[in-house]
Amino acid sequence: MVSSQGVTPVDLVPSAYRLRPSVALKGPSVESDKLQVFLAEQEKQLHDSFSAEAYHNLPEWPNLAQLELAIGAALKHLSYPKGREVRRVKKLWGLTRLMGLAYGGPAYHDVISAEVVVASHEDLPSSKFWKWTCVAHEVVHAQGFTREMDTEIITWLAFYLSTDPMKQNFARMMLLQKSGQEFQWPAELLGEFKRVREERKKVQAEQWLVSFFRTLGESSGVQNSGAKYGTVSKGKKIPEDHEFFRSVYKMAH
Ligand SMILES: [Zn+2]
């Protein structure tokens, strides 16, 4: 299963070696001013179209069949053949649970069983936004994309192409969250993030074995990093040739 995440050069997924979306798109560099205008538009559209009620009514976890369809549409949009169908989403358990929670990799696509495995809310209290984008991300891995950056680009596109305003907002939120820039989240989300942070603190205080391995991982530098997912460090300028942002900009224009 780790091989499906591009950890080793040999991969068990036959369709794993796909042309990178950023290469397929031939997205040129984006001048900083243009990117800033684009991000400001995305933030405005998020606030204009965000419905607290719609978010509240959204199921805690996404429907797998609907996600498959949305991701299928994104693949078609970029002329990629469809990959593997995910059979079900199941909860992270055992040793992978321990390692996933400790090292910041709380979900994966199991290439043997064709399942998406993700930490339960009880183990890792998370926002709905995180749950939806996380499961979508893993389903994209199942389509044969191993690199995290590629996977995030396709995940973004699947939400972006949706006709549902909330899914479109997920695409905007992904973008703004990765940008490292100052922006305002809608109040409903801020409330949820705060509740989740408090819940997580309580849960983690009792996960002593996870904490032990997390501390060990942090001291030896074995932790997952946001950069390979396209996240820019807070306050840092987005490079004009940033793979995620130039690809997304190209798809949106
Ligand atoms: Zn991944």
Residues whose N, C-alpha, C, O or C-beta is under 5 A from the ligand:
A	BS01	ZN	E148
